[in-house]
């Protein structure tokens, strides 16, 4: 696994960034495509649901794991 790379997102009109490993970023993008959702909208939903106990990057990683896309080698 590679080191995290900083990625820019727009959440509810506000720019922010998250640092994610390439594998998690690609899995997150794939989930967004499969759900027919823009990645920024999906990230905003995750951000709204995460509360204050974890950072956005951690919440995205957990979201990816919960969607079991880490098992798909495509």
N, C-alpha and C positions, 0 to 999 in steps of 0.2 A: 504494500500500500504506500502511496506517495504522501508527501507532506501536504497539509491543507493549502488551498489557493483561495485568495480573497476574491469573492464574486459580488457584483453589485445587484441589488434588487430595489424595486420601488414598491413600498407597502403603503396602501391608502394615500398615495400621492407624495410620500416621503421617501427619499433615497436612503438606503442603508446598505451595509455589506455583511456578508457572512464568510467565514473561512471553512471550506469543506474540502475533503479529499476528493480527487477526481472521480473515484468510484462512486462515492455517495452523490456527487453532483450529477453524474450521468444517470444514476438510478432515479434520482429525484426528477430529472427532466423526462425520463421515460414514463414515470408514473403520471406526470402532468399531461403528456401527450395521450396516454391511454385513457385518462379521465376526460380528455377534451377541454382541459383548463389551461389558461395562461399560467406560466410558472409564478409570476408575481402574485396572481390571485390566490394560488394554492399556498404560497409562502405567507401571504397576509392572513389566510385562515389559520394556518399553523401558528403564526405569531399571536393571533387573538386567543387561541385556545391554550397556549402554553403556560400562561400565568407568569409569575415572577420567580419560580423555583429553578428555571433552567434558561440558558441562552437560546437564541434562535437556531444557531448551528446544531446544537444538541437536539433540539426539538425536531429539526429536519431529519437528522440521523435516525432518531427513534421512529419518526413517521415512515421512513424508508424501510426500516426493519419490520415494523408492524404490517407493512404492505407486502412483505415476503419477496420483494424483488431481488434481494441479495442472493436468492437461490437460482435466479434466471441468468444464464451465462450468455445470453444474446448480445 
